[in-house]
Amino acid sequence: MKIALIGYGKMGKMIEQIAISRGHEIVSIIDIDNQQDFESEAFASADVAIEFTSPTAAYGNYLKAFAKNVKVVSGSTGWMQEHGDDVRRLCTEGGQTLFWASNFSIGVAIFSAVNRYLANIMNRFPQYEVEMEETHHVHKLDAPSGTAITLAEDLIGQLDRKAQWVKGTLLAPDGTLSGTAQCAPDEVAINSIRRDEVPGIHTIRYDSDADAITITHDAHSRKGFALGAVLAAEYTAEHQGLLTTSDLFQF
């Protein structure tokens, strides 16, 4: 399979290594300083482009790839509120293909399935209050993380007593604490921590007067995310439309 990389930071370089190890060819690498390569024959020859950039750049990158009829796999977050409807239209009426996920880790896919299953059980036990916390490296721009938002939305889909998620506290790298963990009874607060080079920790806790139940996914490195992105690219090459991890990992 021919793969183009959009974004060549730590994640892009790790995706490159894993893709090559699985027998794929990297035909184009586009970063901030060579945007003109979106117009190249090499980019247009790609079966799939794997995109890991920033919330502000992602949507524009999708449009540039779609203009060349190149399918896209993307892990960029923070763009969906403003551009989600347009991307959905492009992937339904427009015939384009985007595999988007807030997290490509196989472990997170399993964790997400456990989260949904546990929330379904806990729907019958309103004495348990649920809370969420996510921790990431100091370079991460968005808070809460896209993965935490996805987990919260899955949770809310199972808990009748919860209607929406809200931003909770943010503990910055310098120790500054902003926001509040207080929220309405029908809301789930997502608290965020930014420290060191943490790849990603997500914790969901159900607490009652009697006891507590906690589930956590703790990523040791970015390798799991990169492998999942390549697996998604292999899947996307054979499928079309708006795809996500529930298509790839059917638990």
N, C-alpha and C positions, 0 to 999 in steps of 0.2 A: 504494500500500500504506500502511496505517496502522501506525505504529510507536510503541511506548512505550519510553522510556528509563528504565532503572533504574540510577542512579548518574550524577551530572552533574559529574564532575571533568574533567580535561583530555581524557581519552578520550571521555567522553560528549559533550562539546561538539564535538569533531572529528567524531564519528559523526553528530551532528545536522546539521552543515554538509554532509557528504557525502550523507547521506540526502536532504536537501532538494534538493541539486544534481541528484540522480538522479530527482527528481519524486515523492518520497514525502512523506507528511504525518506530522509528529510530533504525536500526539494527547494524550500524557501524559508528564510528566517527574517522576520520583520520586527524591528524595534523602533524606538522613538526617532532614530537618526536616519532611517531609510524607508520612510513611508511611501516613497514613490514606487517601491517594489510591489505594492498592491496591483500595479498596472503591468507587472512583468509576466512573460509567458510561463516562467517557472512557477509563480504563484497560481496561475490559472490552471496549471497541470495537476494541482494537488487534488487528491480524492477527498481529503478532510483537512481543515485548518484547526489547530488547537490553540485557543486564545486564553491567556492569563495576563490581564493588564490591570486597568484601574476602573472604578465606577464611571469616571468621566469619559474614558476612551472606548469602553466596550461596545456601546451601541453603534458608534461610527465605524468600528472595525467590522461589526456584523454586516452593515450596509455595504462596505467595500468588498467583503468576501462574497456576499450575495450577488453583487453586480457582476462577478465573474462566475456565478453559479457554483461556488465552492461551499460545500457543507461545513458547518462550524460546530466544534465542541468548545464550550466555554465554562470556566469556573469563576469568571468575574462577577462580583456582586454589587449591589447598590444602584443598578440602572432600571430595575423592573418597575418601580412605582411610576416613573416618568415615561418609559418607553415600552412597557410590557404589552400593552394592547396592540401597538404597531407591530412588534415582533411576532405576536401570536397571529396577526392578520397575514404577515409575510409568509409564515410557515403553514398556513392553511389555504388561504386564497391565492397567495403568491407563489406557492410551490417550492419555497426554500426549506432548508433543514437546519435546525439548531438543536443540539443536545446541550441543555443547560443544567447545571447542578451547583448548589452552593458548596458541595463537598463531594469529591469523587472517591474517597476512601472506601474500600470494601468494608472495613470495620465500622465506619459511620453508617453505611447502608444497613448493616446488621443491627447496629445500635438504634437506628431510626425505626426498624421493624419492632424491636423490643419496646421502644418508647410508645408506639401506637398500641401495642398489645397491652402494656401495663396501664396506659391511660384508659383503655376500654374497661379494664377491670376496676380501676379506681373511680370510674364514673358512678359506681354503686356505693361508694364510701365517702360521702361529702365531709366527714370529719377530718379528712386529710387535706391540708392546704398545700398547693404545689408552688414551687419556686424554681428558678433557673439561674445558672451562672456559667459564663464562658470566659476563658482566659486565652489570650493570644500574645504574640510577640509585639514589641514596641513599634514595629513598622506598619502594622495594620491600621488602615485609615478609617474603616467603618466600624461602628459599634451601635447595637450589638452585631455580632457576626452573622453572615448570611446563613450559616449552618444553624445557629441558634434560632433564627427567625423561622427557618423551615421546621425545626423540631417543635417550636412553640405552636406553629400553625397546625402541625399534625396532632399535637396534644389537644389543642382547642377543638379540633374536629371530633374528638372522642369524648370530651368532658362537657356535659350539658351546662354546668355551672360556670363555664368560662366562655367569654365572647371575643376577647381580643388580647393581644400582647402589648406591652408598653415598655419603653426604655426605663430601666431601673438606675442603679448607681454605676458610675464609671470611675474605677481606680486607675489613675494615670501613672505612667512610669516614674514620675517625680513624687508619687505618694499623695497627690491631690485627689480628693474624693468629691465628685459632683453628682447631682441627681438625687433621687430618693428611691428606696425599696418599697415605700408605701404605695399601695394601689387600691383601686376599687375591688369589691368582692368578685366581680365578674371579669377581672383582668389578671394576666400573668406578667409579672415584672421579670425582665431579663437583666441581670446584673453583669457588668463587664469588668475585666481586669486586663491591663496591658503591662507586661513585664518581660524582661530578658528576651530570649529567642524561642519562646514556647510555641511549638507548631500548632497546638490547639487542644484545649480541654473543655469538654461540655458536660455539665452535671445537671441532672433533674432530680429534685428532692420532694417527696411527699412527707409532710410532717403533721403529727397529731399529738394530743396530750399524752397518749400511751406509748407511741413509738414513731420511728421514721423509716422510710424506704428510699434509698438513693441509688441511682444508676449513673455511671460516668464512662465517657469515652476519652481516653488520654492518648493522643498521638505522640509517638516517640520521634518521628521525623516526617519530612514531606514525601518520603518514598511511597507511602500508601496512596497519597493523593495523586502522585504522578502516574503510578501504575494504573489506577482507576481511570485516569484521563485517557490513557492509551487504550485500555479496554473499551472505553466509551467510543473512541475514534473507530476502533474495529467494528463495533456494533453500528455506528452511524453510517459507515461506508455502505452498509447493506440495507439501511432503512431511511425513511424520510419523514418530514413533518417536525413538530415540536416534541422533542424526546427528553426524557430525564431518567434518573437512576431507577425509578420504579419499573421502567421498561427493560433496563439492563439486568437488574437484580430483582427477580420476581419471587419474593418471600411470601 
